[in-house]
Amino acid sequence: MSGPGAEVLEAFGLDPAAHVEPLPGGQGRAWRSGQVVLKPVDDLGEHSWVCGVFEDWPAGAGVAVPDPVRSDSGRWAFEGWGAHRLVPGEHLRAGDDPARFRQAVDGFHDVVATMPRPGLLDERDDPWSHGDRVAWGEADPTGTGPVRDVLQEALGACRPVDLPSQVVHGDLTTNVLESPAGAAVIDWPPYFRPRGWALAVVAVDAVCWQGTPPSLLDAWSDLERWRDLLLRALAYRLQTRLQHDHAAGDLPEAAVLDLVLARGD
């Protein structure tokens, strides 16, 4: 996609004639101008809510987040674009250092642990939100074919999970950074689920798509109801995949499901 235009740059206090470069990741939608990153805003309510939380992020939290940038009107978006200060650092992969990854994630979730459930979750309608609802029995699965078959097997193995929920980050796999200044968490889609589920999503993603050894599925098994959280993480990703791509192709989720089902409680 094309980058932000001159009017967008100017609205966020940037030089409209400055060079803008695409950034890797972010589904190819993130652009950098100097020390500011700009991305299209898909859900204005969610974007504004996240910016408000990040604006008030405590300085001594132990994990950093991006500083959001207001437009010249004082709003968090301009013509469908949002902006935040660049967070320096390298992406931290869970499979490379599971303990450090979890430490960063726990630090993030400690800060938001007492936040009330945001009402925007009731209004959000996208493939990821639907996948989340299906995984937790709040919506019926959709789609057909081999992916649906694996999804149904995962859902059929799910048991009730009686754990407290809180605001969590639902897409941490590629959004934890490490720098000399410490860890940072970026690109936050909020959900309201047991906090261990956020790490279960990471474990499933890493084994399915990053070539991480299956041993990562055991790295955080001290978490309560870990097997059930893994099953719901698989269901979340499978239903989301069904809404994006009905063709089966490779199905690493099926192999991971077999590994999870073979686990003891």
Number of C-alpha atoms within 10 A of each C-alpha: 7 8 17 22 13 13 14 22 22 14 18 25 14 16 16 17 10 11 9 19 13 17 14 10 10 13 7 12 16 19 21 20 19 14 11 21 22 26 19 18 18 12 13 15 15 20 19 17 15 17 22 14 15 18 14 9 17 13 9 7 12 17 25 24 25 22 20 22 21 18 19 13 10 11 12 24 24 20 12 14 21 26 27 21 17 18 20 15 15 14 16 21 21 25 22 11 11 15 13 15 22 16 14 22 23 17 18 21 18 17 15 15 15 10 12 10 16 13 10 14 14 9 10 14 11 12 17 21 21 20 27 23 18 22 27 20 13 11 12 12 21 14 15 13 11 16 22 20 14 21 28 16 16 26 21 10 14 19 14 9 14 9 12 9 15 20 22 27 25 24 20 22 21 18 18 25 22 21 13 8 11 12 26 25 22 19 17 19 16 20 21 19 19 18 24 22 24 22 29 26 24 24 28 26 24 21 21 19 10 13 10 18 12 18 11 20 24 14 15 17 15 9 15 15 17 22 23 22 25 28 27 29 26 29 30 25 20 27 29 22 19 22 15 11 12 14 12 13 9 8 13 13 22 20 14 21 20 13 12 23 17 10 11 6 11
